[in-house]
Amino acid sequence: MLNSVMKRIFFVIFAVLMFVSCSDDEGSDFHYELLAAKDASVPEEFEFGKIYDITVKYIVPDDCYIASDILYEYDQTARNIAVISLVVEENSCEPLELEQELNIRVHALQSSPYVFRFWQGEDDNGDPIYLVLEVPVVTPSDESAHESEKTHIKM
């Protein structure tokens, strides 16, 4: 999971650097913008060691928003998640208000609960507003491990 996150972060940084370095002196024809999470779906619990999908729902305001990805960062025990979109700067953008979804794969490798903070915008003071969802992590009980021994015969 860490490699996947690092690859995404590297890709976003690389893409921004490439676009900035290739822009002309008149300014760029695009910019990046965070889109507010409308909703998110997480499992009720994680079992340690398993991989889970998390879904983030967001609204694409118009057809000038052409590509979206997830910005995923660690903040101590929390995970800050935001939708980042490439926006082409044109005057002829058609309104869409289209609901989209992005999925994130999470490999449950910590024993403490996962706290996911989905960015939903900023308040009047410029502070971030988050949809906060907590997912507890459970470990297979010793009883389950012993049941496996009972149902599997060694040869």
Backbone as a chain_set.jsonl record, in Angstrom:
{"seq": "MLNSVMKRIFFVIFAVLMFVSCSDDEGSDFHYELLAAKDASVPEEFEFGKIYDITVKYIVPDDCYIASDILYEYDQTARNIAVISLVVEENSCEPLELEQELNIRVHALQSSPYVFRFWQGEDDNGDPIYLVLEVPVVTPSDESAHESEKTHIKM", "coords": {"N": [[0.825, -1.196, 0.0], [1.947, 1.207, 0.799], [3.846, 1.619, -1.213], [2.133, 2.036, -3.379], [0.827, 4.397, -2.593], [3.015, 6.118, -2.442], [3.779, 6.074, -5.124], [1.574, 7.345, -6.307], [1.711, 9.888, -5.113], [4.219, 10.693, -6.056], [3.632, 10.671, -8.816], [1.688, 12.746, -9.017], [3.201, 14.951, -8.157], [5.242, 14.869, -10.1], [3.715, 15.237, -12.444], [2.694, 17.819, -12.01], [5.105, 19.287, -11.971], [6.01, 18.794, -14.595], [3.975, 19.981, -16.153], [4.155, 22.633, -15.281], [6.766, 23.293, -16.001], [6.55, 23.178, -18.738], [4.888, 25.215, -19.478], [3.969, 28.326, -21.064], [5.144, 31.793, -21.163], [2.93, 33.395, -20.875], [1.308, 32.37, -18.988], [-0.319, 29.535, -17.502], [-2.548, 27.13, -19.054], [-4.175, 25.715, -17.502], [-5.031, 24.497, -14.231], [-4.684, 23.035, -10.951], [-7.159, 21.74, -8.772], [-8.799, 21.214, -5.683], [-11.494, 19.039, -5.09], [-14.46, 18.917, -3.289], [-15.281, 16.275, -1.088], [-18.237, 14.557, -1.349], [-19.38, 12.381, -0.141], [-18.41, 9.33, 1.505], [-17.461, 5.901, 1.53], [-16.758, 3.375, 3.734], [-15.551, 0.253, 5.105], [-17.173, -1.432, 7.902], [-15.375, -2.456, 9.675], [-11.87, -3.255, 9.739], [-9.993, -6.143, 9.034], [-6.995, -7.095, 10.365], [-4.237, -7.117, 8.187], [-5.629, -7.588, 5.822], [-6.856, -6.39, 2.589], [-8.706, -3.569, 1.601], [-11.348, -1.786, -0.099], [-12.055, 1.638, -0.443], [-14.469, 4.085, -1.063], [-14.823, 7.237, -2.554], [-17.046, 9.831, -3.031], [-17.73, 12.544, -5.209], [-18.415, 15.781, -6.686], [-18.306, 16.802, -10.031], [-18.011, 19.931, -11.247], [-18.113, 21.166, -13.85], [-17.444, 20.701, -17.422], [-14.783, 21.38, -17.76], [-13.21, 20.263, -15.883], [-11.099, 17.79, -16.114], [-9.604, 15.551, -15.302], [-9.248, 13.441, -12.521], [-7.877, 12.573, -9.368], [-6.679, 10.908, -6.402], [-5.562, 12.539, -3.524], [-3.603, 11.549, -0.993], [-2.628, 11.579, 2.224], [-0.564, 11.062, 5.094], [-1.248, 11.854, 8.454], [-0.091, 11.719, 11.289], [-1.853, 9.421, 13.068], [-3.996, 9.584, 11.453], [-5.556, 9.671, 8.187], [-5.493, 11.876, 5.616], [-7.599, 12.674, 3.012], [-8.185, 13.732, -0.246], [-9.844, 14.828, -3.22], [-8.247, 15.562, -6.157], [-8.19, 17.619, -8.986], [-7.539, 18.167, -12.443], [-7.926, 21.179, -14.059], [-8.986, 22.674, -16.935], [-8.468, 25.838, -18.222], [-10.875, 27.563, -19.577], [-13.291, 29.588, -21.285], [-15.602, 28.514, -22.152], [-16.902, 26.494, -20.64], [-19.104, 23.87, -19.916], [-21.747, 23.492, -17.642], [-21.967, 20.707, -15.4], [-22.37, 19.253, -12.927], [-21.924, 16.599, -12.116], [-21.955, 13.526, -10.481], [-19.246, 11.671, -9.336], [-17.067, 8.845, -8.667], [-14.237, 7.716, -6.851], [-11.91, 5.156, -6.111], [-10.038, 3.834, -3.379], [-7.469, 1.738, -2.351], [-6.826, 0.086, 0.637], [-4.49, -1.315, 2.744], [-4.733, -3.013, 5.594], [-2.611, -2.543, 7.985], [-2.027, -1.677, 10.493], [-2.61, -1.826, 13.996], [-4.134, -0.102, 15.473], [-7.163, 1.915, 15.293], [-8.195, 3.109, 12.041], [-8.322, 6.409, 11.006], [-10.049, 8.231, 8.831], [-9.986, 11.194, 7.049], [-11.884, 12.998, 5.046], [-11.588, 15.524, 2.752], [-13.698, 18.322, 2.659], [-13.878, 20.937, 1.985], [-13.424, 24.406, 2.969], [-13.796, 26.355, 5.962], [-15.151, 29.578, 7.041], [-12.896, 30.763, 8.088], [-10.851, 29.738, 6.657], [-9.978, 27.286, 7.426], [-9.639, 23.739, 7.104], [-12.436, 21.602, 6.36], [-13.603, 18.483, 7.301], [-14.976, 15.279, 6.487], [-15.159, 12.888, 8.788], [-14.315, 9.588, 9.287], [-14.088, 6.673, 11.151], [-12.434, 3.581, 11.325], [-12.386, 0.608, 12.964], [-9.81, -1.806, 13.765], [-9.597, -5.235, 13.646], [-8.266, -8.298, 14.911], [-7.754, -11.646, 13.863], [-9.262, -13.952, 16.003], [-7.885, -16.079, 18.581], [-9.427, -18.318, 18.819], [-10.528, -18.683, 16.269], [-8.242, -19.36, 14.896], [-7.645, -21.808, 16.081], [-9.854, -23.284, 15.25], [-9.309, -23.525, 12.556], [-7.161, -25.266, 12.7], [-8.529, -27.548, 13.561], [-10.129, -28.195, 11.398], [-8.404, -28.72, 9.349], [-6.353, -31.242, 8.272], [-3.23, -32.513, 9.071], [-0.782, -33.952, 6.952]], "CA": [[0.0, 0.0, 0.0], [2.824, 2.363, 0.879], [4.398, 1.838, -2.552], [1.068, 2.598, -4.211], [0.635, 5.784, -2.162], [4.198, 6.865, -2.849], [3.728, 6.216, -6.576], [0.573, 8.368, -6.627], [2.246, 11.189, -4.723], [5.263, 10.996, -7.021], [2.998, 10.978, -10.097], [1.067, 14.074, -8.944], [4.279, 15.942, -8.128], [5.876, 14.838, -11.41], [2.806, 15.847, -13.422], [2.669, 19.268, -11.772], [6.38, 19.835, -12.435], [6.051, 18.736, -16.056], [3.088, 20.983, -16.716], [4.679, 23.953, -14.963], [7.968, 23.54, -16.792], [6.202, 23.275, -20.153], [3.96, 26.312, -19.74], [4.582, 29.482, -21.695], [5.257, 32.968, -20.31], [1.631, 34.032, -20.711], [0.577, 31.699, -17.934], [-0.743, 28.191, -17.879], [-3.906, 26.973, -19.548], [-4.846, 24.808, -16.588], [-4.583, 24.512, -12.837], [-5.216, 21.93, -10.152], [-8.121, 22.191, -7.774], [-9.376, 20.168, -4.844], [-12.946, 18.927, -5.151], [-14.985, 18.479, -1.991], [-15.896, 14.946, -0.989], [-19.664, 14.62, -1.02], [-19.632, 11.246, 0.74], [-17.381, 8.287, 1.429], [-17.918, 4.597, 1.994], [-15.692, 2.568, 4.319], [-16.078, -0.928, 5.791], [-17.452, -1.257, 9.326], [-14.133, -2.777, 10.366], [-10.796, -3.874, 8.973], [-9.29, -7.256, 9.657], [-5.564, -6.863, 10.201], [-3.568, -7.837, 7.11], [-6.428, -7.665, 4.592], [-6.925, -5.206, 1.736], [-10.083, -3.097, 1.473], [-11.618, -0.655, -0.986], [-12.79, 2.781, 0.1], [-15.019, 4.863, -2.165], [-15.048, 8.659, -2.311], [-17.953, 10.446, -4.009], [-17.512, 13.978, -5.357], [-19.162, 16.393, -7.789], [-17.558, 17.509, -11.071], [-18.888, 21.073, -11.524], [-18.317, 21.424, -15.282], [-16.619, 19.842, -18.28], [-13.384, 21.802, -17.768], [-12.522, 19.379, -14.943], [-10.922, 16.669, -17.025], [-8.964, 14.375, -14.713], [-9.261, 13.487, -11.067], [-7.117, 11.54, -8.672], [-6.752, 11.019, -4.948], [-4.435, 13.023, -2.746], [-3.68, 10.718, 0.212], [-1.467, 11.888, 3.052], [-0.569, 10.618, 6.481], [-1.171, 12.892, 9.473], [0.034, 10.887, 12.482], [-2.644, 8.196, 12.919], [-5.104, 9.858, 10.533], [-5.286, 9.729, 6.751], [-6.209, 12.959, 4.951], [-7.904, 12.264, 1.647], [-8.856, 14.766, -1.029], [-9.909, 14.61, -4.666], [-7.555, 16.631, -6.862], [-8.616, 17.577, -10.38], [-6.933, 19.055, -13.431], [-8.968, 22.054, -14.59], [-8.588, 23.429, -18.118], [-9.001, 27.205, -18.107], [-11.583, 27.982, -20.785], [-14.506, 30.356, -21.016], [-16.764, 27.811, -22.69], [-17.15, 25.279, -19.862], [-20.513, 23.534, -19.756], [-22.049, 22.967, -16.305], [-22.278, 19.277, -15.355], [-22.82, 18.787, -11.613], [-21.912, 15.157, -12.294], [-21.385, 12.79, -9.358], [-18.241, 10.679, -9.71], [-16.494, 8.084, -7.565], [-12.877, 7.206, -6.945], [-11.662, 4.117, -5.115], [-8.729, 3.75, -2.761], [-7.214, 0.439, -1.723], [-6.122, 0.239, 1.907], [-3.997, -2.559, 3.323], [-4.824, -2.812, 7.049], [-1.354, -2.995, 8.572], [-1.84, -1.123, 11.832], [-3.585, -2.414, 14.92], [-5.02, 0.947, 15.969], [-8.192, 2.272, 14.304], [-7.875, 4.03, 10.953], [-9.149, 7.611, 10.981], [-10.026, 8.805, 7.489], [-10.539, 12.553, 7.002], [-12.156, 13.333, 3.654], [-11.671, 16.975, 2.638], [-14.984, 18.796, 2.143], [-13.82, 22.376, 1.738], [-12.877, 25.233, 4.034], [-14.762, 27.202, 6.656], [-14.96, 31.012, 6.814], [-11.546, 31.144, 8.522], [-9.876, 29.082, 5.791], [-9.587, 26.0, 8.005], [-10.269, 22.63, 6.373], [-13.591, 20.874, 6.898], [-13.448, 17.08, 6.941], [-15.875, 14.194, 6.844], [-14.268, 11.995, 9.527], [-14.823, 8.233, 9.47], [-13.122, 5.827, 11.849], [-12.615, 2.152, 11.073], [-11.602, -0.197, 13.909], [-9.056, -2.923, 13.21], [-9.714, -6.445, 14.457], [-7.337, -9.371, 14.557], [-8.429, -12.944, 13.986], [-9.149, -14.443, 17.382], [-7.198, -17.357, 18.753], [-10.427, -19.365, 18.613], [-10.615, -18.919, 14.826], [-7.019, -20.047, 14.495], [-7.76, -23.202, 16.527], [-10.847, -23.932, 14.393], [-8.607, -23.882, 11.328], [-6.391, -26.482, 12.982], [-9.456, -28.669, 13.696], [-10.721, -28.547, 10.104], [-7.343, -29.087, 8.417], [-5.611, -32.423, 8.741], [-1.839, -32.567, 8.615], [-0.439, -35.197, 6.291]], "C": [[0.866, 1.255, 0.0], [3.443, 2.665, -0.471], [3.382, 2.486, -3.468], [0.847, 4.073, -3.877], [1.808, 6.635, -2.631], [4.204, 7.083, -4.363], [2.738, 7.301, -6.971], [1.09, 9.761, -6.291], [3.319, 11.613, -5.712], [4.654, 11.403, -8.357], [2.398, 12.374, -10.087], [2.146, 15.15, -8.957], [4.965, 16.024, -9.49], [5.003, 15.532, -12.456], [2.76, 17.364, -13.26], [3.955, 19.905, -12.284], [6.471, 19.849, -13.955], [5.181, 19.825, -16.679], [3.611, 22.393, -16.447], [5.885, 24.259, -15.83], [7.662, 23.7, -18.275], [5.288, 24.452, -20.468], [4.708, 27.501, -20.35], [4.558, 30.676, -20.743], [3.918, 33.65, -20.055], [0.823, 33.412, -19.578], [0.103, 30.344, -18.418], [-2.202, 28.184, -18.319], [-4.709, 26.044, -18.657], [-4.33, 25.063, -15.175], [-5.162, 23.293, -12.138], [-6.112, 22.494, -9.071], [-8.605, 20.995, -6.969], [-10.892, 20.209, -4.984], [-13.438, 18.335, -3.833], [-15.587, 17.081, -2.083], [-17.347, 15.131, -0.575], [-20.011, 13.541, 0.006], [-18.484, 10.266, 0.58], [-17.957, 7.014, 2.016], [-16.718, 3.798, 2.471], [-16.31, 1.338, 4.959], [-16.341, -0.624, 7.268], [-16.222, -1.546, 10.163], [-13.136, -3.338, 9.375], [-10.306, -5.079, 9.755], [-7.818, -7.071, 9.325], [-4.998, -7.747, 9.085], [-4.345, -7.915, 5.809], [-6.456, -6.33, 3.863], [-8.398, -4.86, 1.501], [-10.167, -1.942, 0.486], [-12.434, 0.389, -0.238], [-13.244, 3.606, -1.095], [-15.256, 6.301, -1.725], [-15.952, 9.185, -3.421], [-17.719, 11.955, -4.007], [-18.288, 14.468, -6.569], [-18.186, 17.103, -8.736], [-18.445, 18.67, -11.509], [-19.151, 21.348, -13.0], [-17.326, 20.603, -16.1], [-15.184, 20.333, -18.452], [-12.561, 21.018, -16.752], [-12.329, 18.05, -15.667], [-10.274, 15.433, -16.424], [-8.968, 14.528, -13.202], [-8.459, 12.323, -10.514], [-7.248, 11.796, -7.18], [-5.441, 11.572, -4.411], [-4.58, 12.363, -1.38], [-2.438, 11.001, 1.035], [-1.673, 11.411, 4.476], [-0.454, 11.83, 7.391], [-1.24, 12.182, 10.822], [-0.802, 9.629, 12.286], [-3.814, 8.379, 11.957], [-4.611, 9.818, 9.088], [-6.142, 10.857, 6.176], [-6.372, 12.591, 3.488], [-8.655, 13.399, 0.953], [-8.857, 14.346, -2.493], [-9.245, 15.818, -5.314], [-7.874, 16.489, -8.349], [-7.829, 18.571, -11.22], [-8.069, 19.858, -14.065], [-8.395, 22.846, -15.756], [-9.261, 24.793, -18.036], [-9.556, 27.651, -19.458], [-12.812, 28.773, -20.378], [-15.763, 29.604, -21.417], [-17.046, 26.496, -21.948], [-18.653, 25.079, -19.677], [-20.756, 22.971, -18.362], [-22.446, 21.488, -16.371], [-22.97, 18.871, -14.063], [-22.962, 17.262, -11.629], [-21.252, 14.483, -11.093], [-20.452, 11.7, -9.877], [-17.756, 9.962, -8.462], [-15.05, 7.731, -7.889], [-12.699, 6.183, -5.837], [-10.215, 4.165, -4.649], [-8.606, 2.361, -2.162], [-6.389, 0.687, -0.469], [-5.758, -1.143, 2.43], [-3.912, -2.331, 4.834], [-3.593, -3.395, 7.725], [-1.05, -2.326, 9.911], [-2.925, -1.679, 12.735], [-4.538, -1.368, 15.497], [-6.042, 1.303, 14.889], [-7.655, 3.238, 13.236], [-8.848, 5.2, 11.037], [-8.974, 8.243, 9.611], [-10.694, 10.166, 7.541], [-10.648, 12.953, 5.537], [-12.412, 14.838, 3.552], [-12.987, 17.382, 1.992], [-15.007, 20.294, 1.878], [-13.186, 23.092, 2.915], [-13.976, 26.051, 4.673], [-14.429, 28.671, 6.387], [-13.566, 31.498, 7.207], [-10.456, 30.514, 7.661], [-9.369, 27.762, 6.344], [-10.309, 24.872, 7.28], [-11.441, 22.024, 7.142], [-13.453, 19.445, 6.399], [-14.679, 16.266, 7.311], [-14.968, 13.153, 7.493], [-14.965, 10.659, 9.75], [-13.727, 7.384, 10.107], [-13.464, 4.366, 11.625], [-11.751, 1.378, 12.073], [-10.913, -1.349, 13.188], [-9.189, -4.093, 14.172], [-8.674, -7.451, 13.988], [-8.091, -10.676, 14.689], [-8.204, -13.48, 15.397], [-8.411, -15.769, 17.418], [-8.147, -18.516, 18.486], [-10.531, -19.714, 17.129], [-9.393, -19.681, 14.342], [-7.084, -21.517, 14.883], [-8.784, -23.959, 15.69], [-10.198, -24.361, 13.091], [-7.793, -25.164, 11.531], [-7.292, -27.71, 13.045], [-9.967, -29.13, 12.329], [-9.678, -28.945, 9.074], [-6.501, -30.206, 9.022], [-4.205, -32.364, 8.176], [-1.555, -33.917, 8.009], [1.022, -35.498, 6.459]], "O": [[0.574, 2.23, -0.692], [3.559, 3.83, -0.851], [3.719, 3.379, -4.245], [0.697, 4.9, -4.776], [1.621, 7.735, -3.152], [4.59, 8.153, -4.833], [3.017, 8.096, -7.869], [0.933, 10.698, -7.075], [3.335, 12.76, -6.16], [5.103, 12.371, -8.971], [2.574, 13.122, -11.048], [2.03, 16.143, -9.676], [5.239, 17.119, -9.983], [5.499, 16.322, -13.259], [2.785, 18.103, -14.244], [3.915, 20.939, -12.951], [6.96, 20.816, -14.538], [5.6, 20.506, -17.615], [3.511, 23.259, -17.316], [6.012, 25.37, -16.342], [8.451, 24.306, -18.999], [4.947, 24.662, -21.632], [5.916, 27.654, -20.17], [4.016, 30.584, -19.642], [3.795, 34.415, -19.098], [-0.257, 33.907, -19.253], [0.128, 30.055, -19.615], [-2.976, 29.09, -18.008], [-5.81, 25.63, -19.022], [-3.329, 25.749, -14.969], [-6.028, 22.607, -12.679], [-5.865, 23.57, -8.528], [-8.796, 19.904, -7.506], [-11.496, 21.281, -4.995], [-12.879, 17.358, -3.336], [-16.304, 16.753, -3.028], [-17.643, 15.783, 0.427], [-20.827, 13.757, 0.903], [-17.69, 10.359, -0.356], [-18.828, 7.048, 2.886], [-15.775, 3.569, 1.714], [-17.485, 1.367, 5.324], [-15.792, 0.332, 7.815], [-16.037, -0.961, 11.23], [-13.505, -3.834, 8.31], [-10.213, -5.043, 10.982], [-7.441, -6.913, 8.163], [-5.244, -8.952, 9.041], [-3.774, -8.277, 4.781], [-6.13, -5.286, 4.427], [-9.222, -5.735, 1.238], [-9.196, -1.219, 0.263], [-13.368, 0.07, 0.497], [-12.479, 3.802, -2.04], [-15.818, 6.551, -0.659], [-15.661, 9.009, -4.604], [-17.536, 12.567, -2.955], [-18.762, 13.671, -7.379], [-17.351, 17.898, -8.303], [-19.513, 18.446, -12.078], [-20.263, 21.718, -13.376], [-16.478, 19.901, -15.548], [-14.434, 19.743, -19.23], [-11.333, 21.101, -16.762], [-13.274, 17.275, -15.818], [-10.389, 14.351, -17.0], [-8.721, 15.612, -12.673], [-8.378, 11.249, -11.11], [-7.854, 12.78, -6.754], [-4.357, 11.13, -4.793], [-5.57, 12.589, -0.684], [-1.322, 10.703, 0.607], [-2.792, 11.364, 4.988], [0.344, 12.732, 7.133], [-2.31, 12.059, 11.419], [-0.485, 8.831, 11.405], [-4.542, 7.426, 11.68], [-3.415, 9.918, 8.815], [-7.37, 10.803, 6.239], [-5.406, 12.239, 2.811], [-9.621, 13.947, 1.484], [-7.983, 13.605, -2.942], [-9.628, 16.959, -5.055], [-7.836, 15.391, -8.903], [-7.497, 19.668, -10.77], [-9.049, 19.29, -14.547], [-7.434, 23.598, -15.591], [-10.467, 24.891, -17.809], [-8.816, 28.057, -20.354], [-13.31, 28.64, -19.26], [-16.87, 30.008, -21.061], [-17.393, 25.495, -22.576], [-19.377, 26.011, -19.324], [-20.045, 22.061, -17.938], [-23.166, 21.069, -17.277], [-24.021, 18.229, -14.085], [-23.982, 16.713, -11.211], [-20.127, 14.823, -10.727], [-20.823, 10.909, -10.745], [-17.999, 10.409, -7.341], [-14.693, 7.483, -9.04], [-13.267, 6.323, -4.754], [-9.302, 4.489, -5.408], [-9.543, 1.866, -1.535], [-5.386, 1.401, -0.501], [-6.609, -2.024, 2.542], [-3.096, -1.531, 5.293], [-3.535, -4.593, 8.003], [0.076, -2.408, 10.402], [-4.033, -1.967, 12.282], [-5.628, -1.709, 15.957], [-5.822, 1.029, 13.709], [-6.783, 4.066, 13.503], [-10.059, 5.0, 11.127], [-7.896, 8.728, 9.269], [-11.823, 10.294, 8.014], [-9.645, 13.212, 4.872], [-13.331, 15.364, 4.18], [-13.359, 16.876, 0.933], [-16.062, 20.853, 1.577], [-12.506, 22.487, 3.744], [-14.963, 26.401, 4.026], [-13.532, 28.974, 5.6], [-13.107, 32.529, 6.716], [-9.269, 30.729, 7.907], [-8.435, 27.177, 5.796], [-11.463, 25.029, 6.884], [-11.444, 21.944, 8.37], [-13.214, 19.217, 5.213], [-15.338, 16.531, 8.317], [-14.098, 12.591, 6.826], [-16.053, 10.597, 10.322], [-12.584, 7.381, 9.652], [-14.623, 3.96, 11.719], [-10.524, 1.478, 12.037], [-11.37, -1.808, 12.141], [-8.926, -3.959, 15.367], [-8.26, -7.454, 12.828], [-8.974, -10.801, 15.536], [-7.086, -13.458, 15.911], [-8.325, -16.482, 16.418], [-7.735, -19.565, 17.991], [-10.612, -20.887, 16.765], [-9.499, -20.55, 13.476], [-6.642, -22.382, 14.126], [-8.61, -25.152, 15.44], [-10.497, -25.437, 12.573], [-7.742, -26.028, 10.656], [-6.883, -28.796, 12.634], [-10.209, -30.319, 12.125], [-10.036, -29.465, 8.017], [-6.009, -30.102, 10.146], [-4.006, -32.189, 6.974], [-2.044, -34.932, 8.505], [1.502, -36.519, 5.966]]}, "num_chains": 1, "name": "protein.A"}
